[in-house]
């Protein structure tokens, strides 16, 4: 049995503590700056990094998407700009009101809350979501710090990982993600920062992040997590921000290797890329969400051939997606290029569950041990 790992005392790229006063201070500073401009008879304005494709760069050294240095000005000189500034400060006021009342809001609720803002109401949820992202950029905080979250939460965790969770009433509970939970595992909340979840200990050697819930169930039922000292994390398709943040915390604070196990198709490759390198949409917070140390386990195009897996023909949309990935810097390595070109050549894709061709134990007794040994995770 390996020694228990204690959380690291410090972690790189960690957001500030989630103390309400500190978290909301940048929003009040922003409001104060606009108030001063108005008091001095100036047309109110604010500067923020442009979130255009031209100002988003893939940093090869760090292996993540980052915002560039180009800045734009949002000014009340024109009606559209004035409305966006007004919405911004309605939003700032709403965020601070929630903090005073110890409330949170879903992104959907915020959209409907704006119906009371008269001329400043949002015309679509996309519009309100973009403004929240702008506020993240301006204040250098996560939307979770502003007490805002999506309808869906993160996915689930199964394995020998002990945490302390602070519930809504402020009560701290100690939970082992294998022994103290049901078959579905420990469900991740939308906020997975240290004030909510503290890592206590683990005997795990690595984390395996899995795309499909059925495959998580298969590994858990077969006792894979216990036999190989693994933590199973259900990505739930394209993973939520809280899921990616939790993975990053386990990687950095617990020093656990992370491997990603998905279907063998271009869309699943992108699921891995969002975990490891981040996405263009969240380039402004890649340092909080991306886990560049994560490795892709499979299913690869080579696996489809080597394991003679049942497969489906690539659609035209699949082909276009693979061709786009050949120019995506996240897939710029020779290994990724080789796999993508092989998939295009063979015209095949396969699901994780195709491994059941050889029986319900094959994935845990043969496929995963072989692949994890190749990666050096198992010895």
C-alpha positions in Angstrom: 0.0 0.0 0.0 1.6 3.4 -1.0 1.8 6.1 1.6 -1.0 8.6 1.9 -0.4 11.8 0.0 -1.2 15.0 1.8 -2.2 18.1 -0.1 0.7 20.3 -1.2 1.2 23.4 0.8 1.2 25.6 -2.2 -0.1 25.2 -5.7 0.7 27.0 -8.9 -1.8 29.2 -10.7 -4.3 28.9 -7.8 -7.1 31.5 -7.7 -7.2 33.7 -4.6 -9.2 32.5 -1.6 -13.0 32.6 -2.0 -13.5 35.2 0.8 -16.6 37.3 -0.3 -15.0 40.6 0.6 -11.9 40.0 -1.4 -13.7 38.3 -4.3 -16.1 41.2 -4.8 -13.6 44.0 -4.2 -12.7 44.3 -7.9 -16.4 44.7 -8.9 -16.7 47.6 -6.5 -13.4 49.1 -7.7 -14.8 49.0 -11.2 -18.0 50.8 -10.2 -16.0 53.4 -8.3 -13.8 54.2 -11.4 -16.9 54.7 -13.5 -18.5 56.9 -10.8 -15.4 59.1 -10.7 -15.4 59.5 -14.5 -19.1 60.6 -14.4 -18.3 63.0 -11.5 -15.6 64.7 -13.5 -17.9 65.1 -16.5 -16.1 62.4 -18.6 -17.8 60.0 -20.9 -17.6 56.7 -18.9 -15.4 54.0 -20.3 -13.6 50.8 -19.3 -10.7 49.0 -20.9 -10.6 45.2 -21.2 -8.6 42.6 -23.2 -10.2 41.7 -26.5 -11.6 38.2 -26.6 -11.4 37.8 -30.4 -9.8 34.9 -32.2 -7.0 37.2 -33.3 -6.2 38.0 -29.6 -6.2 34.4 -28.4 -3.0 32.5 -28.7 -1.9 29.0 -27.9 1.2 29.2 -25.7 3.3 26.2 -26.7 5.6 26.5 -23.7 2.6 26.3 -21.2 0.5 24.1 -23.5 -2.7 26.3 -23.0 -4.8 29.0 -24.7 -4.1 32.5 -23.4 -5.5 36.0 -24.1 -3.1 38.2 -26.0 -2.3 41.8 -25.0 -4.7 43.7 -27.3 -7.1 45.9 -25.4 -10.5 47.4 -26.4 -12.5 50.2 -24.9 -16.1 49.9 -23.9 -17.5 53.5 -23.9 -20.8 55.2 -23.4 -20.0 57.4 -26.4 -22.5 55.3 -28.5 -25.8 53.8 -27.4 -24.7 50.2 -27.6 -21.7 50.9 -25.5 -23.8 52.8 -22.9 -26.2 50.0 -22.6 -23.4 47.5 -22.1 -21.9 49.6 -19.4 -25.3 50.0 -17.7 -25.8 46.2 -17.9 -22.4 45.7 -16.4 -23.2 47.7 -13.3 -26.6 46.2 -12.9 -24.7 42.9 -12.9 -22.2 44.2 -10.4 -25.0 45.4 -8.1 -26.8 42.0 -8.4 -23.6 40.1 -7.5 -23.0 42.2 -4.4 -26.6 41.9 -3.4 -26.3 38.1 -3.6 -23.2 38.2 -1.4 -25.0 40.2 1.2 -27.9 37.8 1.3 -25.7 34.6 1.0 -27.4 33.6 -2.2 -26.2 32.1 -5.5 -27.8 32.3 -9.0 -27.7 30.1 -12.0 -26.8 31.7 -15.3 -30.4 31.1 -16.5 -31.8 32.9 -13.4 -29.6 35.9 -14.1 -30.9 36.2 -17.6 -34.5 36.4 -16.3 -33.5 38.7 -13.4 -32.5 41.2 -16.1 -36.1 41.4 -17.2 -36.4 43.9 -14.3 -33.6 46.1 -15.7 -36.0 47.8 -18.2 -34.0 49.0 -21.2 -30.9 47.2 -20.0 -32.3 43.7 -20.0 -30.4 41.0 -21.9 -31.9 39.9 -25.3 -30.5 36.4 -25.0 -28.7 34.2 -22.5 -25.6 34.2 -24.7 -25.5 38.0 -24.2 -25.5 37.7 -20.4 -23.0 34.8 -20.5 -20.6 36.9 -22.5 -20.9 39.8 -20.1 -20.1 37.5 -17.1 -17.0 36.3 -19.0 -16.0 40.0 -19.5 -16.3 40.6 -15.8 -14.1 37.5 -15.1 -11.5 39.1 -17.4 -11.8 42.6 -15.9 -11.7 41.4 -12.3 -9.3 38.5 -12.6 -11.8 36.2 -10.9 -13.9 33.1 -11.7 -17.7 33.4 -12.1 -18.0 31.1 -9.2 -16.4 33.8 -7.1 -19.4 36.0 -8.2 -21.8 33.3 -6.9 -22.9 32.5 -10.5 -23.1 29.0 -11.9 -24.6 27.0 -14.8 -27.7 24.9 -14.4 -25.6 21.7 -14.6 -23.0 20.9 -12.0 -19.8 18.9 -12.3 -19.8 15.1 -12.7 -18.9 12.4 -10.2 -15.8 10.8 -8.5 -15.3 7.3 -7.3 -12.1 6.2 -5.6 -10.1 6.3 -2.4 -10.0 10.1 -2.1 -11.0 11.6 1.3 -12.2 15.2 1.3 -13.8 17.7 3.6 -16.8 19.5 2.2 -18.5 22.5 3.6 -22.2 22.3 2.9 -24.7 25.2 2.4 -25.2 25.5 6.2 -21.5 25.8 6.9 -21.2 22.3 8.3 -18.0 20.5 7.4 -18.3 16.8 6.5 -15.5 14.3 5.9 -16.3 12.1 2.9 -14.4 9.2 1.3 -15.4 9.2 -2.4 -15.6 5.4 -2.4 -16.6 4.2 1.1 -19.1 7.0 2.0 -21.0 7.4 -1.3 -23.5 5.4 -3.3 -23.1 3.7 -6.6 -23.1 7.0 -8.4 -20.0 8.3 -6.5 -19.4 11.7 -5.0 -21.2 14.4 -7.1 -19.1 17.5 -7.7 -20.7 20.8 -6.8 -20.3 23.9 -9.1 -17.8 25.4 -6.7 -14.8 23.1 -6.1 -12.4 25.6 -4.5 -10.7 25.2 -1.2 -13.3 27.0 0.9 -15.8 24.3 -0.4 -13.7 21.2 -0.8 -10.4 20.4 1.0 -8.3 17.4 0.0 -7.5 15.3 3.1 -5.7 12.2 1.9 -5.6 9.6 -0.9 -4.0 6.2 -1.6 -4.6 6.6 -5.3 -1.7 6.4 -7.8 -3.5 8.1 -10.7 -6.8 9.6 -11.9 -8.6 8.2 -15.0 -11.1 10.7 -16.4 -13.7 8.9 -18.4 -16.1 10.3 -21.0 -19.1 8.0 -20.6 -21.1 7.2 -17.5 -21.6 3.6 -18.6 -17.8 3.0 -18.7 -17.4 4.6 -15.3 -20.0 2.1 -14.0 -18.2 -0.8 -15.7 -14.8 0.1 -14.1 -16.4 0.6 -10.7 -18.4 -2.7 -10.9 -15.2 -4.6 -11.9 -13.3 -3.0 -9.0 -10.8 -1.3 -11.2 -10.3 1.6 -8.8 -9.5 -0.7 -5.9 -7.3 -3.1 -7.8 -5.2 -0.4 -9.4 -5.4 2.4 -6.8 -7.2 4.7 -9.2 -9.7 7.6 -8.8 -12.4 7.4 -11.5 -13.8 10.7 -12.6 -16.8 10.9 -14.9 -16.3 13.7 -17.5 -20.0 13.6 -18.4 -19.2 14.3 -22.1 -17.7 17.7 -22.6 -16.7 18.4 -19.0 -18.1 21.3 -17.0 -15.7 24.0 -15.6 -16.0 22.5 -12.1 -15.0 19.1 -13.4 -11.9 20.5 -15.2 -11.0 22.6 -12.1 -11.3 19.6 -9.8 -9.0 17.5 -12.1 -6.4 20.3 -12.1 -6.5 20.5 -8.4 -6.0 16.7 -8.0 -3.1 16.9 -10.5 -1.3 19.8 -8.8 -2.2 19.5 -5.1 -2.1 15.6 -4.9 0.5 15.2 -7.6 -1.6 12.5 -9.3 -1.1 11.6 -13.0 -4.2 12.2 -15.0 -5.2 10.0 -18.0 -8.2 10.6 -20.2 -10.3 7.7 -21.6 -12.8 8.6 -24.3 -14.5 7.3 -27.4 -12.4 7.2 -30.5 -13.7 10.0 -32.6 -12.8 13.7 -33.4 -15.3 15.1 -30.9 -13.8 13.0 -28.1 -10.3 14.1 -29.0 -11.6 17.6 -28.4 -12.9 16.6 -25.0 -9.3 15.6 -24.1 -8.0 18.8 -25.5 -10.3 20.9 -23.4 -9.1 19.0 -20.3 -5.4 19.2 -21.1 -5.0 22.6 -22.9 -8.2 24.5 -22.4 -10.5 26.0 -25.0 -10.7 29.2 -26.9 -13.9 30.2 -25.1 -12.2 30.0 -21.7 -8.8 31.2 -22.7 -9.0 34.0 -20.1 -9.1 31.4 -17.3 -7.0 28.5 -18.7 -4.6 28.8 -15.8 -7.4 27.7 -13.5 -8.9 24.9 -15.7 -6.3 23.3 -18.0 -4.2 20.3 -16.9 -1.3 20.2 -19.4 0.1 17.1 -17.7 -2.9 15.0 -18.7 -2.3 12.2 -21.2 -4.7 10.7 -23.7 -5.2 7.0 -23.1 -7.6 6.1 -25.9 -9.6 5.0 -27.8 -7.1 5.9 -30.6 -7.3 5.1 -34.3 -4.5 2.6 -33.7 -6.6 0.9 -31.0 -9.4 0.4 -33.5 -6.9 -1.6 -35.7 -4.8 -3.3 -33.0 -7.7 -4.5 -30.9 -10.0 -5.1 -34.0 -12.8 -3.1 -32.4 -16.3 -2.8 -33.9 -16.5 0.6 -35.6 -18.7 3.0 -37.6 -17.9 4.9 -40.7 -16.8 8.5 -40.3 -19.5 11.0 -41.3 -18.7 14.1 -43.5 -18.8 16.2 -40.4 -16.4 13.9 -38.6 -14.0 14.2 -41.6 -14.2 18.0 -41.5 -13.5 18.0 -37.7 -10.5 15.7 -38.1 -9.1 17.9 -40.9 -9.5 21.0 -38.7 -7.7 19.2 -35.9 -4.7 18.8 -38.2 -4.3 22.6 -38.0 -5.2 22.9 -34.3 -2.1 23.7 -32.2 -3.3 21.4 -29.5 -2.8 18.4 -31.8 0.5 19.5 -33.2 2.6 16.6 -31.9 3.7 13.9 -34.3 1.8 11.3 -32.3 -1.5 13.2 -32.6 -1.0 13.9 -36.3 -0.3 10.3 -37.0 -3.4 9.1 -35.2 -5.6 11.7 -36.9 -4.2 10.9 -40.3 -4.8 7.1 -39.6 -8.4 7.7 -38.7 -8.9 9.7 -41.9 -7.2 7.0 -43.9 -9.3 4.2 -42.4 -12.5 6.2 -42.2 -13.4 4.5 -38.9 -14.5 5.6 -35.4 -15.3 3.5 -32.3 -16.9 3.9 -28.9 -15.4 2.9 -25.6 -18.1 0.3 -25.2 -16.9 -1.5 -28.3 -14.3 -3.2 -26.1 -17.2 -5.3 -24.7 -16.8 -7.4 -27.9 -14.4 -9.4 -25.8 -16.5 -9.6 -22.7 -17.4 -7.3 -19.7 -14.0 -7.8 -18.0 -11.8 -7.2 -21.0 -11.6 -3.4 -20.6 -10.4 -3.7 -17.0 -8.4 -6.9 -17.2 -6.6 -6.4 -20.6 -7.1 -3.1 -22.4 -6.6 -0.6 -19.6 -3.6 -2.4 -17.9 -1.9 -2.7 -21.3 -2.5 1.0 -22.2 -1.6 2.3 -18.8 1.6 0.3 -18.8 2.5 1.8 -22.2 2.1 5.2 -20.7 4.2 4.3 -17.7 1.3 4.9 -15.2 1.3 1.2 -14.3 4.4 -0.9 -13.9 
